[in-house]
Amino acid sequence: MTEPPAPPSVPRGRLRVRRATRADLPVVLDLRLAFDRELLGGDLPPDRVGPHRSQVADYLATHVDGEAYRLWVAEDGGRIVGMGGLVVVDRPPHARSRRSAEGFIVNVYTLPTWRGRGVGRVVMDALVADARTLRLRRVYLRTSDAGRALYEEMGFRDPGNYLSLDLD
Ligand SMILES: CC(C)(COP(=O)(O)OP(=O)(O)OC[C@H]1O[C@@H](n2cnc3c(N)ncnc32)[C@H](O)[C@@H]1OP(=O)(O)O)[C@@H](O)C(=O)NCCC(=O)NCCS
């Protein structure tokens, strides 16, 4: 993907954040694959590139208009420069809360030349606002080193009691 140079700074009011639509999917797919390359630290093995691209494209096409996966994008001057997703997890009711559903935040990504200008923050604010509107009980995410400061500044904390088991 060729990236035109970013402006030196992006006033927060100029960034527009909105739910992604089906028309955004080609751009969003490129952003998501760039996210994967960056977090993997390189390209997938050649035989995985095509299948992975189709799997992601299928997922986005199936879920973009739905309620359980909510993809948000940030635009600067009509160009999508960042994105993030909220996956709603409808778990059984909790003893200490009347709210049962939770949100898993995934694939928060800003084009490299737009970083440090508040794009990630406006996307995250939109995801959390969406979760509040849905009256989710909490949102959680798996952080990268790059995202940690942003998330901690917003109040995300390690609860210390979440364990995970990789099954693949
Ligand atoms: C993590 C990531 C999404 C952050 O995106 P970003 O657009 O750079 O985020 P922001 O600009 O909102 O905030 C990043 C930093 O810029 C600072 N910043 C925020 N608004 C700013 C502004 N208007 N001007 C200058 N700096 C600003 C923030 O304080 C933050 O600084 P810090 O890291 O020292 O706390 C981005 O680095 C990225 O896409 N990384 C690769 C993918 C990834 O790791 N995603 C997270 C895993 S889920």
The ligand as an SDF file (V2000), in Angstrom:
LIG
                    3D

 48 50  0  0  0  0  0  0  0  0999 V2000
   -1.2160    1.3800   18.9340 C   0  0  0  0  0  0  0  0  0  0  0  0
   -1.6090    2.3650   17.8370 C   0  0  0  0  0  0  0  0  0  0  0  0
   -2.9930    1.9620   17.3150 C   0  0  0  0  0  0  0  0  0  0  0  0
   -1.6710    3.7700   18.4130 C   0  0  0  0  0  0  0  0  0  0  0  0
   -2.1790    4.6140   17.3860 O   0  0  0  0  0  0  0  0  0  0  0  0
   -1.8830    6.1920   17.3490 P   0  0  0  0  0  0  0  0  0  0  0  0
   -2.7680    6.7430   16.3130 O   0  0  0  0  0  0  0  0  0  0  0  0
   -0.4350    6.4590   17.2370 O   0  0  0  0  0  0  0  0  0  0  0  0
   -2.4080    6.5820   18.7870 O   0  0  0  0  0  0  0  0  0  0  0  0
   -2.4880    8.0580   19.4070 P   0  0  0  0  0  0  0  0  0  0  0  0
   -1.8280    9.0400   18.5150 O   0  0  0  0  0  0  0  0  0  0  0  0
   -3.8910    8.3060   19.7800 O   0  0  0  0  0  0  0  0  0  0  0  0
   -1.6730    7.8880   20.7200 O   0  0  0  0  0  0  0  0  0  0  0  0
   -0.3400    7.4180   20.6170 C   0  0  0  0  0  0  0  0  0  0  0  0
    0.5530    8.4090   21.2580 C   0  0  0  0  0  0  0  0  0  0  0  0
    0.4270    9.6880   20.6700 O   0  0  0  0  0  0  0  0  0  0  0  0
    0.1200   10.6630   21.7000 C   0  0  0  0  0  0  0  0  0  0  0  0
   -0.8410   11.6000   21.1410 N   0  0  0  0  0  0  0  0  0  0  0  0
   -2.1750   11.5430   21.2310 C   0  0  0  0  0  0  0  0  0  0  0  0
   -2.7470   12.6140   20.6170 N   0  0  0  0  0  0  0  0  0  0  0  0
   -1.7380   13.3430   20.1000 C   0  0  0  0  0  0  0  0  0  0  0  0
   -1.6730   14.5540   19.3590 C   0  0  0  0  0  0  0  0  0  0  0  0
   -2.7860   15.2590   19.0080 N   0  0  0  0  0  0  0  0  0  0  0  0
   -0.4460   15.0110   18.9770 N   0  0  0  0  0  0  0  0  0  0  0  0
    0.6620   14.3260   19.3260 C   0  0  0  0  0  0  0  0  0  0  0  0
    0.6560   13.1850   20.0440 N   0  0  0  0  0  0  0  0  0  0  0  0
   -0.5260   12.7060   20.4390 C   0  0  0  0  0  0  0  0  0  0  0  0
   -0.4900    9.8890   22.7980 C   0  0  0  0  0  0  0  0  0  0  0  0
   -0.3010   10.5230   24.0560 O   0  0  0  0  0  0  0  0  0  0  0  0
    0.2830    8.6270   22.7070 C   0  0  0  0  0  0  0  0  0  0  0  0
    1.5330    8.8480   23.3080 O   0  0  0  0  0  0  0  0  0  0  0  0
    2.0870    7.7660   24.2600 P   0  0  0  0  0  0  0  0  0  0  0  0
    2.2630    6.5240   23.4150 O   0  0  0  0  0  0  0  0  0  0  0  0
    3.3770    8.3160   24.7360 O   0  0  0  0  0  0  0  0  0  0  0  0
    1.0460    7.6360   25.3190 O   0  0  0  0  0  0  0  0  0  0  0  0
   -0.5680    2.3810   16.6900 C   0  0  0  0  0  0  0  0  0  0  0  0
    0.7210    2.5320   17.2420 O   0  0  0  0  0  0  0  0  0  0  0  0
   -0.5790    1.1360   15.8390 C   0  0  0  0  0  0  0  0  0  0  0  0
   -1.3840    1.0000   14.9170 O   0  0  0  0  0  0  0  0  0  0  0  0
    0.3320    0.1670   16.1380 N   0  0  0  0  0  0  0  0  0  0  0  0
    0.4080   -1.1010   15.3880 C   0  0  0  0  0  0  0  0  0  0  0  0
   -0.7820   -1.9950   15.7240 C   0  0  0  0  0  0  0  0  0  0  0  0
   -0.9220   -2.2090   17.2070 C   0  0  0  0  0  0  0  0  0  0  0  0
    0.0460   -2.4640   17.9180 O   0  0  0  0  0  0  0  0  0  0  0  0
   -2.1850   -2.0930   17.6850 N   0  0  0  0  0  0  0  0  0  0  0  0
   -2.5270   -2.2870   19.0720 C   0  0  0  0  0  0  0  0  0  0  0  0
   -2.7210   -3.7500   19.3640 C   0  0  0  0  0  0  0  0  0  0  0  0
   -4.4160   -4.1560   19.6200 S   0  0  0  0  0  0  0  0  0  0  0  0
  1  2  1  0
  2  3  1  0
  2  4  1  0
  2 36  1  0
  4  5  1  0
  5  6  1  0
  6  7  2  0
  6  8  1  0
  6  9  1  0
  9 10  1  0
 10 11  2  0
 10 12  1  0
 10 13  1  0
 13 14  1  0
 14 15  1  0
 15 16  1  0
 15 30  1  0
 16 17  1  0
 17 18  1  0
 17 28  1  0
 18 19  1  0
 18 27  1  0
 19 20  2  0
 20 21  1  0
 21 22  1  0
 21 27  2  0
 22 23  1  0
 22 24  2  0
 24 25  1  0
 25 26  2  0
 26 27  1  0
 28 29  1  0
 28 30  1  0
 30 31  1  0
 31 32  1  0
 32 33  2  0
 32 34  1  0
 32 35  1  0
 36 37  1  0
 36 38  1  0
 38 39  2  0
 38 40  1  0
 40 41  1  0
 41 42  1  0
 42 43  1  0
 43 44  2  0
 43 45  1  0
 45 46  1  0
 46 47  1  0
 47 48  1  0
M  END
$$$$
